[in-house]
Amino acid sequence: MARRLTNSTHIKLSGCDLPINTSQGKYRCYEEILERTYSQMDAMLSHHSRALIFRLDLSCESYTSDNKLVSKLIRKLRKHLLTQYNMKRFGYVWVREQEKAKAQHYHLVLIVDANKVRHPSKILQWLEARWQPYGRPWTPKNCFYLVGRDDHTKLAEAFERISYLAKERGKGYVPAGTNSYSASRLALKD
C-alpha cells in the first residue's frame, strides 16, 4: 500500500475541495484510497445524472490470507445488477481491515445509477444474504446518499462519510501480495 497519508481535514481532488473524516486532524487517511474513491464517484456521475452511494460492512467468521470472498461477491453483484436492473456499470471501493479480531473485515461502498435504483434496501438485502455463509454483514444507519451530478454539497457530504474507509488504522495487517483495498476502474465519460 502506498504510504501517502494526510491528517488534513480537506483534500483537493480534480479542482474540488473535499472534507475528510480525520476527526479534526487526530487521525490519518491514505490519500491513494481517497483519490480512487473520488475518481469512481466522479466517473459514475459523468455517465449518469444521479448516483446512489451506499455502504455496507462485512465481517468474516474466519481469517483468510486473500480477498477471494469479497472479489467473488463483487462478481456476483455485477451479474445481479445487470440481470435485475439492466445496469451495465457500477462503482465500488472496498478496504480490508484487521485490528484485534482474529479475522479481517471489509468496508464496502457501492456507487450505482440512481435513475435505476433510488434506495439501496433490495441490493443490501441481496448482499447480506450472500455474505451470511462467511460472516456477519452490517449496514450503518443512514448508509446512503442520492447525489445529483451538479450537487457538490451532497457529493462532499457523501465523500466525507466514505473517507472513513481510507483511515490508516486497521490497514497493513495483510500477507505479502494481498491488497488492503480495491476499487472499480470506471473511466470518465468522453
C-alpha positions, 0 to 999 in steps of 0.5 A: 500500500502506498504510504501517502497519508494526510491528517488534513481535514480537506483534500483537493481532488480534480479542482474540488475541495473535499472534507475528510473524516480525520476527526479534526486532524487526530487521525490519518487517511491514505490519500491513494484510497481517497483519490480512487474513491473520488475518481469512481464517484466522479466517473459514475456521475459523468455517465449518469445524472444521479448516483446512489452511494451506499455502504455496507460492512462485512465481517468474516467468521474466519481469517483468510490470507486473500480477498477471494470472498469479497472479489467473488461477491463483487462478481456476483453483484455485477451479474445481479445488477445487470440481470435485475436492473439492466445496469451495465456499470457500477462503482465500488471501493472496498478496504480490508481491515484487521485490528484485534479480531482474529479475522479481517473485515471489509468496508464496502461502498457501492456507487450505482445509477440512481435513475435505476435504483433510488434506495439501496434496501433490495441490493443490501438485502441481496448482499447480506444474504450472500455474505451470511455463509462467511460472516456477519454483514452490517449496514450503518444507519443512514448508509446512503446518499442520492447525489445529483451530478451538479450537487457538490454539497451532497457529493462532499457530504457523501465523500466525507462519510466514505473517507472513513474507509481510507483511515490508516488504522486497521490497514497493513495487517495483510500477507505479502501480495494481498491488497488492503483495498480495491476499487472499480476502474470506471473511466470518465465519460468522453 
